[in-house]
Amino acid sequence: FAHRSVANWSFAMWSRFARCTATPAFRFAKAAAGCAPTLQAPGSRGIALASAGAATVVAGWVVARPLGGVSSCEAAVDWNAVRKEIVKVLDNDKYVDSSYDGATPGPLFLRLGWHSSGTFCKHTNTGGSDGATMRFEPEMSWGANAGLKLAQDMLEPVKKQFPSMSYSDLWIFAAIVGIEEMGGPKIKFTPGRTDKPSGKECPVWEGSTHKDGRLPGADMGSPDKTAAHLRYIFNRMGFDDREIVALSGAHGLGACHTDRSGFWGPWTRAPTTVSNEYYRELIENTWTVKTTHKGKPWKGPLQFEDPTGDLMMLPSDIVLIQDKEFRKYVEQYAKDQDSFLKDFGAVVGKLFDGGCKGSTAKKGWFSWFS
């Protein structure tokens, strides 16, 4: 009897210890698993992932371990279902663009994701894709963001269908889906961004272009100044010359509008297809300053046009062939589409992860046993 009592007491003590240890460890692991899963943007070829926390006994210790996949805070979001709803928006035949025929919202969604991420500063670790602060002033009214309220409004019904999904995740995911639906590369998607509560959280910029926000401008007055401006803005985000040129390939999609940026026209004749056409046009076409528009004097900002007047380039595009360091990458991508698509996919993924604190979740002590 005494032996059984001692045994029962020992078991009870161990059980109590296990419960006391496992419960907070489980909760800690569940929180530490956090919002930092990594997965490919789901689609017809994608796989829906799920995750949970589990308590594991290791060498007599009860340790909480996260199982792989999407963390519990994202488990309620069915990204395959979200993708289907985004594709429905992309395929809406009622969408039109005043600058070119056969338009889709894909380029607009890419611009939304690009501009929400392009505020990142590696030096202060502020801005970036986490927060969706473009919903608020003053960021909403930055000149570079003109027209992007339309993209936000088009995605609002999707947000209402999946209320646990953050706006910041939705914007990035919509951009990724748009790229893939336009024939672009697969881009890693990392959910877990959170939304900032007000315009007080909008990123500030103390540089020389602070009045225009943290995004790049199209013309600084001369090729040298424009090239320096591009490096100034993109280096702040952590990009080198090759990456600057690769990201500029996004200009091969969509078009400019006089009622938004003041510029007009598409860059290529395939504005809804991800390709190296942008670089080929830069190298192979002839570009002169635009002076007329539809038979009337051009009154907009400085831009360039091809001999037909159908295509355009911004000063920040032309400088890519004027600057010898930029130009070598333009020539590379013009000759090798596969090289461009590889670099474009990598650099866009890097851009979209900028400032996303959820993408680099810290591991707790439980990771020693993983």
Secondary structure, DSSP 4 states (H G I P E B T S, - for coil): -HHHHHHHHHHHHHHHHHHHHHHHHHHHHHHHHTT---EEPPSTT-------EEEEEETTEEEEEEPSSS-TTTTT--HHHHHHHHHHHHT-TT--BTTBSS--SHHHHHHHHHHHHTT-BTTTTB-SSSB-GGGSTTGGG-GGGTTHHHHHHHHHHHHHHSTTS-HHHHHHHHHHHHHHHTT----EE-----B-SSGGGS----STTGGGTTSPPS--SSHHHHHHHHHHHHHHHT--HHHHHHHHGGGGSSEE-TTTTS--EESSS-TTS-SSHHHHHHHHS--EE--EETTEE--SSS-EE-TTSS-EE-HHHHHHHHSHHHHHHHHHHHH-HHHHHHHHHHHHHHHHHTT-GGGGPPP-GGGGG-
